Amino acid sequence: MTAEQIEEAARRDPDARPLLPGDLQRMRRTPPVKIIRRALALTQQQFAARYHIPLGTLRDWNRAARSLTSRHAPISR
């Protein structure tokens, strides 16, 4: 499919419409899973079991969040 065909198909699908600029302005960022887990006072194992997430996946999410944070952190001189 061409980019135009993909765009048209997405616009016709009521469950997969492209986001408009106004949609993006209304959206809020989801806190990192570690913050959510701590707010619920759950260990990694408890959180993974409660939400049926493989423990390794949960740990990968935490690692990815850390690497993103460190990659975008300002450089102090």
C-alpha positions as CSV (number, residue, x, y, z in Angstrom):
1,M,0.0,0.0,0.0
2,T,1.1,3.5,-0.6
3,A,1.3,6.1,2.1
4,E,-1.9,7.7,0.7
5,Q,-3.8,4.4,0.7
6,I,-2.7,3.7,4.3
7,E,-3.9,7.2,5.3
8,E,-7.3,6.7,3.5
9,A,-7.8,3.3,5.0
10,A,-7.1,4.6,8.5
11,R,-9.6,7.5,8.0
12,R,-12.3,5.0,7.0
13,D,-11.7,2.8,10.1
14,P,-13.6,4.2,13.0
15,D,-11.3,2.4,15.5
16,A,-8.0,3.5,14.0
17,R,-8.4,7.1,12.9
18,P,-5.3,9.2,12.8
19,L,-4.8,11.7,15.6
20,L,-5.5,15.3,14.9
21,P,-3.5,18.2,16.4
22,G,-6.3,18.9,18.9
23,D,-6.3,15.2,20.0
24,L,-2.6,15.4,20.8
25,Q,-3.0,18.6,22.9
26,R,-5.7,16.9,25.0
27,M,-3.6,13.8,25.7
28,R,-1.6,13.4,28.9
29,R,1.5,11.4,29.3
30,T,1.2,8.1,31.2
31,P,3.6,8.0,34.2
32,P,6.3,5.3,34.1
33,V,5.1,1.9,35.3
34,K,7.5,2.1,38.2
35,I,5.6,5.2,39.6
36,I,2.3,3.4,39.1
37,R,3.5,0.3,40.8
38,R,4.9,2.2,43.8
39,A,1.7,4.2,44.2
40,L,-0.1,0.9,44.4
41,A,2.5,-0.3,47.0
42,L,3.1,-3.5,44.9
43,T,6.4,-5.3,44.3
44,Q,7.4,-6.1,40.8
45,Q,6.2,-9.7,41.2
46,Q,2.8,-8.6,42.7
47,F,2.3,-6.0,39.9
48,A,3.2,-8.5,37.2
49,A,0.8,-11.1,38.6
50,R,-2.1,-8.7,39.2
51,Y,-2.0,-7.3,35.6
52,H,-0.9,-10.5,33.9
53,I,2.4,-9.0,32.6
54,P,5.4,-11.3,32.4
55,L,7.9,-10.3,35.0
56,G,10.7,-10.0,32.4
57,T,8.6,-7.6,30.4
58,L,8.0,-5.4,33.4
59,R,11.7,-5.3,34.1
60,D,12.4,-4.5,30.5
61,W,10.0,-1.6,30.7
62,N,11.8,-0.3,33.8
63,R,15.2,-0.6,32.0
64,A,13.9,1.1,28.9
65,A,12.5,4.0,31.0
66,R,15.9,4.4,32.7
67,S,17.8,4.4,29.4
68,L,15.4,6.9,27.9
69,T,15.8,9.2,30.9
70,S,19.5,9.0,30.9
71,R,19.7,9.6,27.1
72,H,17.7,12.7,27.4
73,A,19.1,14.1,30.6
74,P,20.8,17.4,30.3
75,I,24.6,17.3,30.4
76,S,26.1,19.1,33.3
77,R,29.5,20.8,32.8
